[in-house]
Every structure is written in C-alpha cells, then in structure tokens.
Amino acid sequence: MLESYLKQRKTKKDILLMTHIVLGYPTFRDSHDIIAAMVAAGVDLMELQIPFSEPIADGPVILHANQKALTGGATVQKCLDFSREITREFAIPFLFMSYYNILYKFGVQRFASEMALRGLRGAIVPDLPPEEGREYLAAMENNDLSPIFIFSPTTPAARMQYLASFGRGFIYCVARKGVTGNATDFSENLEHYLARCRTATRLPLALGFGVKEKSDVDFLKGKVDIAVIGTQTIRLVDREGPAAVGEFIQSLC
C-alpha cells in the first residue's frame, strides 16, 4: 500500500520528495530522461500529469507545458502506455494527476482498471469532490489504488476530516490560495495551517504549490511528510534542459 510505503520510507529520511511532470513535455523521450534523473537523484514518489486543455489548478508554467504536450500529440492512451514502461523500469510509486473530464471521457471504471494494470499506485483529481466521486472512489478501491484528496488553507476543520475519511495514501496540502507556480510565504501562518492539517488526519501529509528551493524543504521538515516539487523543475527544463534536473533535485535533499 502507498501509505505503508511512505511511512516506512519516512523512518529513513526527515522528509520525502515528490516531483511532478507533465507527460509528453517537452517530449515523451524527455519525460523518460527527466524521470530517470529524478529517481537517480533520490525522489521518493512522482505524480505524472496527463495533459488537459483546461488545467484550472495550474499556473502559466504548467499550463504552457500542458498545451505544448497536447500540441505534440500526447493522448490519454499514450500516457497510459508510457506509464507501463516507467513503472517497470523504476521502483518508486507513480501517481497520475489530471482532471475529471479525462476520467469521465475515458470511462472511470476503465481508467482505474488500466491504471492498476500499468502499476500506478493512485491518482490526484483536484476538481472531483467526494460527493460527486462515488463511482471513482469505488473503482479506485476495487483496484487497490489510492485516491489522494486535497486540503487548502480555507478548508474548515470539519471538511478536512470529511475529505480525509475518503483519502488513501496521503493528503495533498495546498500551501496557499491560487494556482501553481506563484510565490509561497513560508511563515508562521503556513506553520499554523499545517498544524490544523495534522490534527485532521493520520494519513501522511504532502505540501505543494511554491516549493522551489532547499530552504523551503528545510522549513517543512517536522511539519509534513512530503515536499512536492512541481513548477520549479519545469522552469529548469525550459531554461537548461532535462540534464539539469538531477543536480537540482540532489540540492534539495
């Protein structure tokens, strides 16, 4: 199970690292090389975003990556096929991240079954609340997959507990309001919010949105279990190419 893997892994490290890439960006060949570099650098788990034309939670950098991947020919089927190669080659857990339209169009039951057949461990679907996700939750459970739910700073305590009752694997805590890629204030306010998250669930906590350097990761030690690196690696790929990713990830550990 994903949760037991994370808890066992956490006994060996102060904080785990999860990275995020957009599949097919800049190309699937580059996606493979970026994943290889990240795994070699010590990443503990990864979320693989299936490109979507309207990624509402994502800022300009990831939005651009989604659009370029789609223009380059990325499809759901290509992402599924690619994921089989990745899960066979690398021994860390991989999750899918995308939006509910993708699952709805593909077929929720079929999507979960295909994920399991390809060795994925769970999914993050940020625009699907549990009230509207009965079919998704059942399909994930039937295929032993973890549905990851999201807390935000505006989520009331009772709602956090409600969301956590449907979650498996870990809870993804969004650091602030807004989309990915903007600056996050790593301050006392964030610390108080994370303390609220911790009281709402016994699942491991991940923190994403705005984590971009070692001082951010160090701030999160003792407060969450997983630091999520997303936009910053895509910026690095855009600026310096896939070969620069490994050294960057190592600098965070």
C-alpha positions in Angstrom: 0.0 0.0 0.0 1.1 3.6 -0.7 0.6 4.7 2.9 2.7 1.9 4.4 5.5 2.6 1.8 5.6 6.3 2.7 5.6 5.6 6.5 8.4 3.0 6.1 10.4 5.4 3.8 9.9 8.2 6.3 11.7 6.2 9.0 14.9 6.8 6.9 14.5 10.4 5.9 13.5 13.7 7.6 11.2 14.5 4.7 10.3 12.8 1.4 10.3 14.4 -2.0 7.6 14.1 -4.6 8.0 15.6 -8.1 5.5 16.5 -10.8 6.0 16.3 -14.5 3.6 16.8 -17.4 3.7 13.7 -19.6 4.9 14.4 -23.1 6.5 17.7 -22.3 8.8 18.6 -24.0 8.5 15.1 -25.5 7.9 11.6 -24.1 11.6 10.9 -24.6 12.4 13.9 -22.5 9.8 12.8 -19.9 11.6 9.5 -19.6 15.0 11.1 -19.2 13.6 13.6 -16.6 12.1 10.7 -14.6 15.4 8.8 -14.7 17.3 11.8 -13.5 14.8 12.4 -10.7 14.8 8.8 -9.5 18.6 8.7 -9.5 18.7 11.9 -7.5 16.6 10.4 -4.7 13.0 11.3 -5.4 10.6 9.1 -3.3 7.5 9.2 -5.5 6.2 11.1 -8.5 3.0 12.4 -9.9 2.6 12.2 -13.7 0.2 14.8 -15.1 -2.0 13.7 -18.0 -2.1 16.8 -20.2 -5.5 18.6 -20.3 -6.6 21.7 -22.2 -8.1 23.5 -19.2 -5.9 22.6 -16.1 -7.7 25.0 -13.7 -5.4 24.5 -10.7 -2.3 25.2 -12.7 -0.4 28.4 -13.3 1.2 29.7 -16.5 4.2 27.4 -16.5 2.3 24.1 -16.1 -0.5 25.4 -18.4 2.1 26.0 -21.1 3.5 22.5 -20.6 0.0 21.0 -20.9 -0.7 22.9 -24.1 2.7 22.0 -25.7 2.3 18.3 -24.8 -1.2 18.3 -26.3 0.1 20.0 -29.4 2.9 17.5 -29.6 0.4 14.6 -29.7 0.1 13.5 -26.1 -3.1 11.5 -25.5 -4.5 9.5 -22.6 -3.6 6.3 -24.2 -0.1 7.4 -24.9 0.2 8.4 -21.2 -1.1 5.0 -20.1 1.3 3.2 -22.4 4.2 5.3 -21.2 3.4 4.8 -17.6 3.7 1.0 -18.1 7.3 1.4 -19.2 8.1 3.7 -16.3 6.6 1.6 -13.6 8.5 -1.4 -14.9 11.8 0.4 -15.1 11.8 2.4 -11.8 11.0 1.1 -8.3 9.3 4.1 -6.8 5.5 4.7 -6.7 3.9 6.7 -9.5 0.6 8.5 -9.4 -1.5 10.0 -12.1 -2.6 13.6 -11.7 -5.3 15.1 -14.0 -8.8 16.5 -14.2 -12.1 14.7 -14.0 -13.0 15.3 -17.7 -10.2 13.0 -18.6 -11.6 10.1 -16.4 -15.2 10.8 -17.4 -14.4 10.8 -21.1 -12.2 7.7 -20.9 -14.6 5.9 -18.5 -14.0 5.9 -14.8 -14.0 2.1 -14.3 -11.9 1.5 -17.3 -9.4 4.3 -16.3 -8.9 2.8 -12.8 -8.5 -0.7 -14.2 -5.9 0.5 -16.8 -4.0 2.3 -14.0 -3.8 -0.8 -11.9 -2.7 -3.0 -14.9 0.1 -0.5 -15.5 1.4 -0.4 -12.0 0.2 3.1 -11.0 -0.4 3.5 -7.3 -3.0 6.3 -7.1 -4.4 9.5 -8.5 -4.8 13.2 -7.7 -8.0 14.6 -9.3 -8.3 18.1 -7.9 -11.7 19.0 -9.3 -13.5 16.0 -8.1 -15.0 16.3 -4.6 -16.0 13.0 -2.9 -19.7 14.0 -3.0 -19.5 13.6 -6.8 -16.9 10.9 -6.9 -18.8 7.8 -5.8 -18.0 5.8 -9.0 -14.4 7.0 -8.9 -13.9 6.0 -5.2 -15.4 2.6 -5.8 -13.3 2.0 -8.9 -10.1 3.0 -7.0 -10.9 0.8 -4.1 -11.7 -2.2 -6.3 -8.3 -1.8 -8.0 -6.4 -1.2 -4.8 -5.5 2.4 -5.8 -5.1 5.4 -3.6 -7.4 8.4 -4.2 -5.5 11.5 -3.0 -7.6 14.4 -1.6 -6.6 18.0 -1.1 -6.7 20.4 1.8 -6.3 24.1 1.3 -5.8 27.0 3.8 -9.5 27.8 3.5 -10.7 24.3 4.2 -12.6 24.2 7.6 -11.6 21.6 10.1 -14.7 19.6 9.7 -14.3 19.5 6.0 -10.7 18.3 6.4 -11.8 15.4 8.5 -14.5 14.6 5.9 -12.1 14.6 3.0 -9.6 12.6 4.9 -12.2 9.9 5.5 -12.2 9.2 1.7 -8.4 9.6 1.2 -5.8 6.9 1.0 -2.1 7.1 0.7 -1.6 10.7 1.8 -3.3 14.1 1.9 -2.0 16.8 -0.5 -2.0 20.2 1.3 -2.0 23.2 -1.0 0.2 25.9 0.5 -1.9 28.9 -0.4 -4.8 30.1 -2.5 -4.4 30.4 -6.2 -2.7 28.3 -8.9 0.6 26.5 -9.1 3.8 28.4 -9.6 3.3 31.6 -7.6 5.4 32.5 -4.6 4.5 31.0 -1.2 5.2 32.6 2.1 7.0 30.0 4.3 6.0 31.7 7.5 4.2 31.2 10.8 0.8 31.3 9.1 1.8 28.3 6.9 3.0 26.5 10.0 -0.3 27.1 11.8 -2.2 25.8 8.7 -0.1 22.7 8.6 -0.8 22.1 12.3 -4.5 22.2 11.5 -4.0 19.7 8.7 -2.1 17.4 11.0 -4.9 17.3 13.6 -7.4 16.4 10.9 -5.9 13.1 9.7 -3.5 10.3 10.5 -2.5 10.0 6.8 0.9 11.3 5.7 0.8 15.0 4.6 2.3 16.4 1.4 2.8 20.1 0.8 2.9 21.6 -2.7 2.5 24.9 -4.5 5.5 27.2 -4.3 8.2 24.7 -3.0 11.3 25.7 -5.1 14.5 25.5 -3.1 16.2 23.8 -0.2 15.3 26.4 2.4 11.6 25.7 1.6 12.1 21.9 2.0 14.0 22.5 5.3 11.1 24.7 6.6 8.7 21.8 6.0 10.7 19.2 7.9 8.8 18.1 11.0 5.6 19.7 9.7 4.8 17.5 6.7 6.0 14.1 5.4 6.4 15.0 1.8 7.6 18.2 -0.1 6.2 18.5 -3.6 8.4 20.0 -6.3 6.4 20.9 -9.5 6.7 24.1 -11.4 10.3 24.7 -10.5 11.6 21.6 -12.3 9.6 22.6 -15.4 11.2 26.1 -15.3 14.6 24.4 -15.0 13.9 22.1 -18.0 12.7 25.1 -20.0 15.8 27.1 -19.1 18.6 24.5 -19.1 17.2 21.3 -20.4 16.4 17.9 -18.9 20.0 17.2 -17.9 19.9 19.9 -15.2 17.1 18.2 -13.2 19.2 15.7 -11.3 21.6 18.2 -9.8 18.7 20.4 -8.8 16.9 17.5 -7.0 20.0 16.5 -5.2 20.4 20.1 -4.0 17.1 19.7 -2.2 17.9 16.6 -0.2 
